[in-house]
Amino acid sequence: MRIDYTPDSRRDIDPGWAQAWQAGRVDLAALTATDLRYGFFEYPVTLTIEDHAFLSTSHVPLIDIMFSLGNSLQNLHKHGSAQIDFTENTYVISLELAGNQVQFTSTRGVLAPAPSCSLDAYTSEVRSFISNGLEYLEAQYPTLAQNPAMSELRALAGL
């Protein structure tokens, strides 16, 4: 299992925010989680399970995918199932716990057998992805570390 992203500074800001960003009127510490999830840091993200690419360098908002992965981790541990969904489209990746294995299916077709990985591997990879994403974003934009959404992400991932 592998989850990764590639930073792309040209996609740090949604065009709808561009003027305010350039004028210095955007305070990353004060933006809502919703604003951060939908308007910033749209990077290529890959999600591969058993050589099946559920995401293959799809441009998604990094903070949004981190929240979705963090929530999926919480739901897997509490309910045995979860979903990874995306704000920009209707694509959904469903996760189902079968013993100690997490099985993955998606709205883009059924694979038989469903790709899977251990719950421990999924937990470790999600935590690493979120930790690395937060570290990168906060190094690039230090005021972002003051945003409550970053603490919320850490809590979701158990960091």
TORKOL-4160 file (C-alpha; in steps of 0.2 Angstrom, whole numbers, padded with zeros to 4 digits, m for minus):
159
<pt num="1" X="0000" Y="0000" Z="0000"/>
<pt num="2" X="0006" Y="0017" Z="m0004"/>
<pt num="3" X="m0001" Y="0035" Z="m0002"/>
<pt num="4" X="0009" Y="0049" Z="m0009"/>
<pt num="5" X="0008" Y="0067" Z="m0015"/>
<pt num="6" X="0019" Y="0079" Z="m0026"/>
<pt num="7" X="0020" Y="0097" Z="m0021"/>
<pt num="8" X="0016" Y="0109" Z="m0034"/>
<pt num="9" X="0017" Y="0127" Z="m0029"/>
<pt num="10" X="0008" Y="0133" Z="m0044"/>
<pt num="11" X="m0008" Y="0124" Z="m0037"/>
<pt num="12" X="m0006" Y="0131" Z="m0019"/>
<pt num="13" X="m0021" Y="0143" Z="m0021"/>
<pt num="14" X="m0037" Y="0141" Z="m0030"/>
<pt num="15" X="m0040" Y="0155" Z="m0044"/>
<pt num="16" X="m0055" Y="0161" Z="m0033"/>
<pt num="17" X="m0043" Y="0166" Z="m0019"/>
<pt num="18" X="m0029" Y="0172" Z="m0030"/>
<pt num="19" X="m0033" Y="0191" Z="m0029"/>
<pt num="20" X="m0034" Y="0191" Z="m0010"/>
<pt num="21" X="m0019" Y="0180" Z="m0009"/>
<pt num="22" X="m0008" Y="0191" Z="m0019"/>
<pt num="23" X="m0015" Y="0206" Z="m0010"/>
<pt num="24" X="m0009" Y="0198" Z="0007"/>
<pt num="25" X="m0027" Y="0197" Z="0013"/>
<pt num="26" X="m0027" Y="0178" Z="0016"/>
<pt num="27" X="m0023" Y="0173" Z="0034"/>
<pt num="28" X="m0020" Y="0154" Z="0033"/>
<pt num="29" X="m0021" Y="0154" Z="0052"/>
<pt num="30" X="m0039" Y="0161" Z="0052"/>
<pt num="31" X="m0047" Y="0151" Z="0037"/>
<pt num="32" X="m0060" Y="0138" Z="0040"/>
<pt num="33" X="m0056" Y="0120" Z="0038"/>
<pt num="34" X="m0069" Y="0121" Z="0024"/>
<pt num="35" X="m0060" Y="0134" Z="0015"/>
<pt num="36" X="m0043" Y="0125" Z="0017"/>
<pt num="37" X="m0051" Y="0109" Z="0011"/>
<pt num="38" X="m0058" Y="0117" Z="m0005"/>
<pt num="39" X="m0047" Y="0131" Z="m0010"/>
<pt num="40" X="m0029" Y="0127" Z="m0007"/>
<pt num="41" X="m0015" Y="0115" Z="m0010"/>
<pt num="42" X="m0021" Y="0105" Z="m0025"/>
<pt num="43" X="m0008" Y="0092" Z="m0028"/>
<pt num="44" X="m0006" Y="0076" Z="m0038"/>
<pt num="45" X="m0010" Y="0062" Z="m0026"/>
<pt num="46" X="m0007" Y="0043" Z="m0028"/>
<pt num="47" X="m0016" Y="0029" Z="m0019"/>
<pt num="48" X="m0010" Y="0012" Z="m0023"/>
<pt num="49" X="m0016" Y="m0005" Z="m0016"/>
<pt num="50" X="m0008" Y="m0021" Z="m0022"/>
<pt num="51" X="m0002" Y="m0012" Z="m0038"/>
<pt num="52" X="m0020" Y="m0006" Z="m0041"/>
<pt num="53" X="m0020" Y="0013" Z="m0043"/>
<pt num="54" X="m0036" Y="0020" Z="m0035"/>
<pt num="55" X="m0028" Y="0037" Z="m0037"/>
<pt num="56" X="m0015" Y="0040" Z="m0050"/>
<pt num="57" X="m0008" Y="0057" Z="m0049"/>
<pt num="58" X="m0025" Y="0065" Z="m0047"/>
<pt num="59" X="m0025" Y="0083" Z="m0042"/>
<pt num="60" X="m0035" Y="0084" Z="m0026"/>
<pt num="61" X="m0034" Y="0097" Z="m0012"/>
<pt num="62" X="m0021" Y="0090" Z="0000"/>
<pt num="63" X="m0030" Y="0095" Z="0016"/>
<pt num="64" X="m0046" Y="0088" Z="0010"/>
<pt num="65" X="m0038" Y="0071" Z="0006"/>
<pt num="66" X="m0029" Y="0071" Z="0023"/>
<pt num="67" X="m0046" Y="0074" Z="0032"/>
<pt num="68" X="m0054" Y="0060" Z="0022"/>
<pt num="69" X="m0040" Y="0048" Z="0025"/>
<pt num="70" X="m0040" Y="0053" Z="0044"/>
<pt num="71" X="m0059" Y="0051" Z="0045"/>
<pt num="72" X="m0058" Y="0034" Z="0036"/>
<pt num="73" X="m0045" Y="0028" Z="0049"/>
<pt num="74" X="m0057" Y="0033" Z="0063"/>
<pt num="75" X="m0072" Y="0024" Z="0055"/>
<pt num="76" X="m0062" Y="0008" Z="0051"/>
<pt num="77" X="m0057" Y="0007" Z="0069"/>
<pt num="78" X="m0074" Y="0011" Z="0076"/>
<pt num="79" X="m0086" Y="0004" Z="0063"/>
<pt num="80" X="m0076" Y="m0008" Z="0053"/>
<pt num="81" X="m0080" Y="0001" Z="0037"/>
<pt num="82" X="m0076" Y="0018" Z="0029"/>
<pt num="83" X="m0076" Y="0029" Z="0013"/>
<pt num="84" X="m0063" Y="0040" Z="0005"/>
<pt num="85" X="m0073" Y="0053" Z="m0005"/>
<pt num="86" X="m0068" Y="0069" Z="m0014"/>
<pt num="87" X="m0075" Y="0086" Z="m0014"/>
<pt num="88" X="m0072" Y="0089" Z="m0033"/>
<pt num="89" X="m0081" Y="0074" Z="m0039"/>
<pt num="90" X="m0092" Y="0059" Z="m0035"/>
<pt num="91" X="m0078" Y="0046" Z="m0034"/>
<pt num="92" X="m0079" Y="0036" Z="m0018"/>
<pt num="93" X="m0066" Y="0022" Z="m0012"/>
<pt num="94" X="m0075" Y="0011" Z="0000"/>
<pt num="95" X="m0065" Y="0002" Z="0014"/>
<pt num="96" X="m0071" Y="m0014" Z="0023"/>
<pt num="97" X="m0062" Y="m0022" Z="0037"/>
<pt num="98" X="m0062" Y="m0041" Z="0035"/>
<pt num="99" X="m0052" Y="m0049" Z="0050"/>
<pt num="100" X="m0036" Y="m0039" Z="0050"/>
<pt num="101" X="m0037" Y="m0035" Z="0032"/>
<pt num="102" X="m0044" Y="m0019" Z="0024"/>
<pt num="103" X="m0052" Y="m0022" Z="0007"/>
<pt num="104" X="m0054" Y="m0008" Z="m0005"/>
<pt num="105" X="m0067" Y="m0006" Z="m0019"/>
<pt num="106" X="m0072" Y="0010" Z="m0028"/>
<pt num="107" X="m0086" Y="0017" Z="m0039"/>
<pt num="108" X="m0075" Y="0016" Z="m0054"/>
<pt num="109" X="m0077" Y="m0003" Z="m0055"/>
<pt num="110" X="m0076" Y="m0019" Z="m0046"/>
<pt num="111" X="m0060" Y="m0029" Z="m0044"/>
<pt num="112" X="m0061" Y="m0047" Z="m0040"/>
<pt num="113" X="m0053" Y="m0050" Z="m0028"/>
<pt num="114" X="m0054" Y="m0033" Z="m0020"/>
<pt num="115" X="m0036" Y="m0026" Z="m0016"/>
<pt num="116" X="m0032" Y="m0026" Z="0002"/>
<pt num="117" X="m0019" Y="m0023" Z="0015"/>
<pt num="118" X="m0017" Y="m0025" Z="0034"/>
<pt num="119" X="m0026" Y="m0013" Z="0045"/>
<pt num="120" X="m0009" Y="m0010" Z="0053"/>
<pt num="121" X="m0001" Y="m0005" Z="0036"/>
<pt num="122" X="m0016" Y="0006" Z="0032"/>
<pt num="123" X="m0015" Y="0015" Z="0049"/>
<pt num="124" X="0004" Y="0017" Z="0047"/>
<pt num="125" X="0003" Y="0024" Z="0029"/>
<pt num="126" X="m0012" Y="0036" Z="0033"/>
<pt num="127" X="m0003" Y="0043" Z="0048"/>
<pt num="128" X="0013" Y="0045" Z="0038"/>
<pt num="129" X="0004" Y="0053" Z="0024"/>
<pt num="130" X="m0004" Y="0066" Z="0035"/>
<pt num="131" X="0011" Y="0069" Z="0046"/>
<pt num="132" X="0022" Y="0072" Z="0030"/>
<pt num="133" X="0008" Y="0083" Z="0022"/>
<pt num="134" X="0007" Y="0094" Z="0038"/>
<pt num="135" X="0025" Y="0095" Z="0040"/>
<pt num="136" X="0027" Y="0101" Z="0022"/>
<pt num="137" X="0013" Y="0113" Z="0022"/>
<pt num="138" X="0018" Y="0121" Z="0039"/>
<pt num="139" X="0036" Y="0122" Z="0033"/>
<pt num="140" X="0031" Y="0132" Z="0017"/>
<pt num="141" X="0017" Y="0142" Z="0026"/>
<pt num="142" X="0022" Y="0143" Z="0045"/>
<pt num="143" X="0006" Y="0153" Z="0050"/>
<pt num="144" X="m0004" Y="0138" Z="0044"/>
<pt num="145" X="0002" Y="0129" Z="0060"/>
<pt num="146" X="m0009" Y="0140" Z="0070"/>
<pt num="147" X="m0025" Y="0135" Z="0061"/>
<pt num="148" X="m0036" Y="0124" Z="0072"/>
<pt num="149" X="m0039" Y="0113" Z="0057"/>
<pt num="150" X="m0021" Y="0107" Z="0058"/>
<pt num="151" X="m0023" Y="0101" Z="0076"/>
<pt num="152" X="m0039" Y="0093" Z="0070"/>
<pt num="153" X="m0030" Y="0083" Z="0057"/>
<pt num="154" X="m0017" Y="0078" Z="0070"/>
<pt num="155" X="m0030" Y="0072" Z="0081"/>
<pt num="156" X="m0039" Y="0062" Z="0067"/>
<pt num="157" X="m0023" Y="0053" Z="0063"/>
<pt num="158" X="m0018" Y="0050" Z="0081"/>
<pt num="159" X="m0002" Y="0061" Z="0079"/>
